[in-house]
Amino acid sequence: MDGQMDRNQNADPAPGQGTGERTFTQDDVNRIVQERLAKEKAKSSGESDLAKREQELAQRELRMSAKELLSEKGLPVRLFDALNCTDKESMEKSIETIETVFNEHKANAAGSIKLKGFQPGVSMGMTDAGSLGDMEIRKAMGLRT
């Protein structure tokens, strides 16, 4: 009798008498795996889109900060294209460098330019036309100058 019980326990259960386990065909397994992969791909795609948007927003904020900082320091906003805006520290260092060079250039340019023009009360080395004429006449007549 022990042999017969062993055969009954090892035999496949009849339909409707299942042990709670379900068997799947290869097509069922492939379909389930494809569905789960599609869900994960959609989920990761949504996360990557969100990360991409956050990165773009951070870049826009950094650009705006750079332009504001240029304006605050009295530098032309056109210098923005010369900045390294990969991160905030690089941007600030670029602005400091540009500010230093720009201010040195302005100081050198202002020092080398000598404005010439009329300045009231300052002799420009030119004599008055009337006095020049008087001096020549006096000299020509042998009078004291």
Sequence and secondary structure as in RCSB ss.txt:
>XXXX:A:sequence
MDGQMDRNQNADPAPGQGTGERTFTQDDVNRIVQERLAKEKAKSSGESDLAKREQELAQRELRMSAKELLSEKGL
PVRLFDALNCTDKESMEKSIETIETVFNEHKANAAGSIKLKGFQPGVSMGMTDAGSLGDMEIRKAMGLRT
>XXXX:A:secstr
 HHHHHHHHHS   TT   S     HHHHHHHHHHHHHHHHHHHHHHHHHHHHHHHHHHHHHHHHHHHHHHHTT 
 GGGGGGS  SSHHHHHHHHHHHHHHHHHHHHHHHHH    S  TT   S   HHHHHHHHHHHHHT   
